[in-house]
Amino acid sequence: MKGSMRTRIQGTMAQLKARYREALKDEALQAAFDELWPVWSSEMGAMIYSEVLSTLDLLLLTAAADNRREIEAIKRLLGSGGPSVEG
């Protein structure tokens, strides 16, 4: 794929939204996919800075980091009085 890294990432994101997201049968998964979009957009600079990983790898890595952030926020909300959440 030719073009700048930003163009490649944006192209991959658009392709995933048009094909992958629409193919997801579970509405909760579609909604979860939609929640990745703001994270991908806000962290595009970090993805562009990386020179080793493919575009899809970068999107997946950013989504995984966002998932970890959400898990840690839930753990903080639960505190020591709630059920244990292993992460």
Protein Blocks (a to p, Z undefined) as FASTA:
>chain_A
ZZdfklmmmmmmmmmmmmmmmmpmblklmmmmmmmmmmmmmmmmmmmmpmkbcfklmmmm
mmmmmmmmmmmmmmmmnommbccddZZ
